[in-house]
């Protein structure tokens, strides 16, 4: 009954406002509307631990989070609850906006994402973050963005970086292998059919991918869990390090809600993300 109620609550936009209002902002430092490039969709919010990490001189690990919205909607302000949840536990979170359709089509928003990562690497230390421990994380359409940044080096190369500069990639119910396209809007966003494979992270699976954590819910009827299963199988077959978590009875939206303390009982996604970051940080420091 509690799970059903939570799912019902999460279906309403007002729920995000409640989660954001209850976010532990008194335990963190927030910086909003920071420009990473010129333009109204090129701003980001930063959520940092209130006190700098005392473990090592380099600062705390950093997560650059790309939200979803079907490449047509989304706003960084919605994700205060996520940024605060991780920052209160010692991880700096950067949430950038990026341009959406119809303003742009694929792959223009990918270069926005790459620019946000480059800005974060250049400025993380100013907010207590470690530029050598940057993770990228994305939910839904943002998972596609994170997956392409991690696997297709063209995007990070455009800003003087490479996937090797990432400490890891975290995918939350991402579409990594979603051809053929059937949605008419997506057919416009991703262009002619012969170009569709370029939008698929699985196209670029290689043996040198950064460590990944791919999570999904078994009840996700928005982005099929098969996306996670197929990409993880392909990467593991190439010898890459991939952790996979499939949460029973969890859907596309409740997966995100579980980052908040109020809905953490739904699935241990927050703890699993923090454990992945801690493990990769420990590996990198050895």
N, C-alpha and C positions, 0 to 999 in steps of 0.2 A: 504493500500500500504506500509506504514511504517513497519507494522508487517510482511508482506511478505518479505520485504527487509531484516529485521532483521533475519528472519528464514533462508533465503538464505545465509546470511553472516555467521551465526553460523554453517552452514554445512561445512565450510572450516576451516582447522586447523589453517590457518593464523589469523583467528579471535581471537583466544586465545592470540596470540602474541600481537595483537592490544590492547585487553583489559588489558593484563598485563603491556604493555607499558604505558597505561593511568591510571593505578592503583595509588591511592594517597599515594605512598610510602614515600613522604616527611612528612607525618603526623604520621608515625608509626616507630617502631623499628623492624628490621628484623634480624633473626639469622638463617642461612642456613646450612644444612648438619650436624646437631647435631646428634650424635649416641645415640640411645636408647638401642641398643644391638649390638653385633659384626655382621659384614656382610654388604655388599653393599646395600641390600634392607632394612636395619634397620637404616635408617637415617630419620630425620624429619626437617621441617622448622617451625620457630616460627614467628608469626606476633603479635606484642604487641603494645598497645597504647604508643605513645611517652612519655607521662607523666603518672605516676602511678595514679590510681584512688584515689580520696580523700574521697570517700564515704565509710567509715569504714576502719578498719586497715588491712583487709584481702586481699586487692587487687581486681582486676577486675575478672568478670566471664571468664571462659575458655571453648573453644570449641575444641574438638579433632575431626578433619574432615577426614573421610575415603572416598576417591574418588572411582568412578566406572571404568569400563573397561572390564566387563564380566569375571572378575577373571583371565584375560590373559594379560592385558595391563594396563598402567597408570603410571603416574609419578608426584611426589609432585610439581615439578616446574611449572606445568601447572596451578596451582591454586593460583598464586600470587594475581590475581584480587579478588578472594573470601576472602583470608586472609586479604588483605589490606582494603577491603570494610567493614569488621566487626571490624577490629582493629581500624580503623579511627573513629568508633562509640563506642569505649570503651570496646570491647571484645577481649581478647587474643585468637588467633587461632593457633592450632598446626596441621600440615599436615604431617603425617608419610607415608613413603613408606611401603609396605609390600610385602612379596614374592608372586609370581604369578605362575600359570600353564604355562609351564610344569615343572618348578623347583619344585613346590610342588602341592599337591592336598588338598582338604578339609579334615580335619579341620586345617591343619598346619598354614594357614594364620590367623586363628582366634587367635592363641596364639601370633602371631606377634602383632595383634591389641591390645590384652590384655596387652602385654608388653609396648606398646606405651602409653596406658592409665596409667599404673603404673608409668612409667617414668615421665609423665606429672604431676601426683599427687605429686611425690617426688620433682620435680624441678620447678613447676609453680611459686612459690613465688620468685624465683631468677629473674624472668622476669616480675614481677609485677602482676602475676595471683594469684587467690585465690584457693588453693587446695581443699577447701571445696565446691566449686561451679564449678564442672567440668561437662560439657555437652558433649555427643557424638553425632556426626552428620554424616550422610552418604548419598551419592547419588548413585542410581542404585545399582551395586554390593556392593558398600560401605554401602548402606542402609541395605542390608542383614547382613553385618558385624555388623553394629551398633545395628540392631534388635536382633541379637543373643547375643551380649554382654549384652544387657539390659534384656533379657528374660531367657537365659540359664546361670545360675550362674557358670557353670563349668569353663568357660574361665577366668573370673575375679578371681575366687577362686584360679586359678593356680598361680596368682601373689599376693595373699594375700588380694584381694579386693572382693567386691560383688556389684551387681546392686544397692544395697542400698547406695553405696558410690557415685552414680551418681546423679547430680541435675536434669537431664532429658535427653531424647533422641529425636533427630530430624531426621526424615526420609524424604528424598527427592526422590520421585519416586522409592522407594525401592521394590525389589522382596521379599515379605514376605511369599507368599503362591503360589509357581509356579510349583507345580507338576500337571501332570506327566512331566518328562523331555523328550524333543524331540530332542534337539540339541546334536549331537554325542559327541562334545567336553565336554559339561556339564555332560554327562553320565560318562565320564572318570573322570572328576574333582570330582564328588560327589559319585563315587563308585557304588557298587552293589545296585540294586533297593531297597532291604530291608533296606538300610541305608539312602535312600533319605530323609525320614522325619526328620532326624537329621539336615539337611541343611535348614529347613524351620523355620523361626522365629515363625510363628503361632503355630507350634507344642508345643512351650514352653510358650504360653500365660498363665499368672497366675494372681492372685488377688493382687500381691505385686509388680507389675511392676513400674519402675520410671515414672514420668509424661512424656507424649509424645506429640510431634507435628508431625503429618504425613501430608505431602503435596504432591500433584501430579498435573499434567496437564490433562485436559479433552481430549486433542488431542495426548496424549502419545501413540505411537504405538510400542514402544520398551519394556516398562514394563507396562502392563495393569494397569490402575487405580483401577481395581478390587482388586489388592493386598492391596492397602491402605484401601479400603472399607471393605474388609473381616477382616483384622487384627484389624482395629479400632472397628468394630462391636463385634468381639470376646472379646477384652479387655474391652470395655464398659460393655458388658454383665457380666464380672467378677467384675465390680465396679472400674476399673482403670480410671485415669484421662487421657483423650486423646482429643487433639484438632485436627481437620481435616480441611485442606484447599484444595479445588479443583479449580484450575485456568482455566477459560474458554479459549479455543483455544490455550493453551500452550502445547508444546511438551516436549520431554525428554531432549533435549539439551537447548532449550530456557529457561527452568526452571532454569538452572544454570547460563546462561548468564544474567538473570534478577538480579543477585546479584550485577552486576557492575552498576555504576552510569549511564553509557551510555545506558544501556538496561533496566534500572529499570522500565521504562514505560510499559514494557511487562506484568509484574505481581508484586504485592507487596511482593514477597517472602522474600526479605531482611528485610523489615520492620516487617513482620509477625514473622520471626525468632527472631529478636531483641526484639519484644514485648513479645514473649514466654519466652525468657531468663530473661527479666526484671521482668515479673510476677512471675516466679519461684524463682528468687533471692529475691524478696520482701517477698514471702511466707516463704522462708527459714530463713529470718532474723527476722521474727516475733516471 
